[in-house]
Amino acid sequence: MLRNNMWVMTPDGVGIVYTYNEPVSTIHLVNAEDGTTFAEVFFSSNQVRQATYEEIPECRRGASKEWFYKRGYV
């Protein structure tokens, strides 16, 4: 289940759920190289999935691998 502030993979790359709504959620796309937010896009929940730990930009992780694993980022 998606939720606000969750890291997700979209057809356009990795991002963060800004506003979770059905049928369309707002996602902030993040540059995988430097972690900057570069776009606000809209996707339905069937177009996105929770990102894996490795897909989250390293500079944006800010917590241990175990912390992410406990929250499903495997």
Secondary structure, DSSP 8 states (H G I E B T S, - for coil): ---TT-EEEETTEEEEEEE--SSEEEEEEE-TTT--EEEEEEEEGGG-EE--GGGS-HHHH-S-HHHHHHTT--
